[in-house]
Amino acid sequence: MNILFVCTGNTCRSVLAEYLLKKMAAGKNIQTFSAGIAANAGTAVPNAVINILKEEGVTGVRHTPASLEPKMADGADYIFVMESFHKNYVLERFPAAKNKTFLMKEFAARNRKGDETQQITLEVADPMGSSDEVYRRCFKEIKSALQKILEVLPNA
């Protein structure tokens, strides 16, 4: 199963999701990738992202931001995006991805019961340029969503 994470610059949110799910799904038939809708290969991954991943036991992260390409969308079984405008971007450019593109937290909320689903924010805000605390809150949202996604994914 190929899972693609998409955010804006492919330096923060999608990187956290890609590398964390890679660790969480070790031994499972899950491959993770990430891309950005406005990625710049010359932009470095923030130290806060590297440090948070290290704290989670993910070391040796060497990541170059990548722009979302047709072959990435075509090859993904699931495309998890961070914000609604990312989803709109993906669907405008890759209409065939309609049934496999979700806000990450929207997909994670699939098994929730009652009003609780309506009360959660389905977007993961961009922490770029913010304090380490904002990055940590972002990471907690992503980690929680990924734990739920692993419960929901077929054959995971």
Secondary structure as GFF3:
##gff-version 3
##sequence-region A 1 156
A	DSSP	beta_strand	2	7	.	.	.	ID=ss1
A	DSSP	alpha_helix	13	24	.	.	.	ID=ss2
A	DSSP	beta_strand	31	36	.	.	.	ID=ss3
A	DSSP	alpha_helix	47	55	.	.	.	ID=ss4
A	DSSP	alpha_helix	70	75	.	.	.	ID=ss5
A	DSSP	beta_strand	78	81	.	.	.	ID=ss6
A	DSSP	alpha_helix	84	93	.	.	.	ID=ss7
A	DSSP	three_ten_helix	95	100	.	.	.	ID=ss8
A	DSSP	beta_strand	101	103	.	.	.	ID=ss9
A	DSSP	alpha_helix	104	108	.	.	.	ID=ss10
A	DSSP	three_ten_helix	109	111	.	.	.	ID=ss11
A	DSSP	alpha_helix	116	119	.	.	.	ID=ss12
A	DSSP	alpha_helix	132	152	.	.	.	ID=ss13
###
